[in-house]
Amino acid sequence: MLIYTLLNFSLTNPIGGMDHEDFYRLTAKYKFTLALENAVCDDYITEKFWRPFLVGSVPIVFGSPKIKVSLCDSFTCMIILSYI
């Protein structure tokens, strides 16, 4: 309920989508963001991975294994499969 009050929206007046300024303002408050893909495929990387970088958050990623090889080092994201 607190989040509805802070962002001044309700079920009849929701945030205008994942690219809305209020959404970015909310996610920027957190140091880490879960970036869990719907499917684990080699070349399937969506905005769930990229969005945290826009707000200065570290993504905790479950998705394409190619993220580890081509995009991340230990300072840019955390890959869940590395810890299982």
C-alpha positions as CSV (number, residue, x, y, z in Angstrom):
1,M,0.0,0.0,0.0
2,L,2.9,2.3,0.7
3,I,4.2,2.0,-2.8
4,Y,0.8,3.2,-4.2
5,T,1.0,6.2,-2.0
6,L,4.6,7.1,-2.9
7,L,4.0,6.9,-6.6
8,N,0.5,8.3,-6.5
9,F,-1.2,5.6,-8.6
10,S,-3.9,3.0,-8.2
11,L,-5.4,0.2,-10.2
12,T,-7.5,2.7,-12.1
13,N,-4.4,4.9,-12.8
14,P,-1.4,2.7,-13.1
15,I,2.1,3.7,-14.1
16,G,2.4,4.3,-17.8
17,G,4.5,1.2,-18.5
18,M,8.1,0.0,-17.9
19,D,9.6,3.0,-19.7
20,H,7.7,5.5,-17.5
21,E,9.7,8.0,-15.5
22,D,8.1,6.8,-12.2
23,F,9.1,3.2,-12.9
24,Y,12.7,4.3,-13.3
25,R,12.6,6.5,-10.2
26,L,11.3,3.5,-8.2
27,T,13.9,1.0,-9.5
28,A,16.7,3.5,-9.0
29,K,16.2,3.3,-5.2
30,Y,17.6,-0.2,-5.2
31,K,21.3,-1.4,-5.5
32,F,20.3,-4.7,-7.0
33,T,17.6,-5.7,-9.5
34,L,16.5,-9.2,-10.4
35,A,16.6,-9.8,-14.1
36,L,15.0,-13.2,-14.6
37,E,14.2,-14.1,-18.2
38,N,11.2,-16.2,-19.1
39,A,13.3,-18.6,-21.1
40,V,17.0,-19.6,-20.9
41,C,18.2,-19.5,-24.6
42,D,21.7,-18.8,-25.9
43,D,20.7,-15.5,-27.7
44,Y,17.7,-14.4,-25.6
45,I,18.6,-11.2,-23.8
46,T,15.9,-8.7,-23.1
47,E,15.4,-5.3,-21.5
48,K,15.2,-7.1,-18.1
49,F,19.0,-7.3,-18.3
50,W,19.7,-3.8,-19.7
51,R,17.2,-1.7,-17.7
52,P,19.1,-1.9,-14.3
53,F,22.2,-0.3,-16.0
54,L,20.1,2.8,-16.9
55,V,19.3,3.5,-13.2
56,G,22.7,2.5,-11.7
57,S,21.6,-0.9,-10.3
58,V,23.5,-4.2,-10.5
59,P,21.4,-6.8,-12.2
60,I,21.2,-10.3,-10.7
61,V,20.7,-12.3,-13.9
62,F,19.1,-15.6,-14.8
63,G,19.0,-16.1,-18.5
64,S,21.3,-16.5,-21.5
65,P,24.6,-18.2,-20.7
66,K,26.2,-15.9,-23.3
67,I,25.8,-12.9,-20.9
68,K,28.6,-14.3,-18.8
69,V,30.9,-14.7,-21.8
70,S,30.3,-11.6,-23.7
71,L,28.8,-8.9,-21.6
72,C,29.6,-9.2,-17.9
73,D,32.6,-9.3,-15.6
74,S,32.4,-9.7,-11.9
75,F,31.9,-6.0,-11.4
76,T,28.9,-5.4,-13.7
77,C,26.4,-8.1,-12.8
78,M,25.8,-11.3,-10.8
79,I,24.8,-14.4,-12.7
80,I,22.7,-16.8,-10.7
81,L,23.9,-20.0,-12.4
82,S,27.5,-19.2,-11.2
83,Y,26.3,-19.7,-7.6
84,I,24.2,-22.9,-8.0
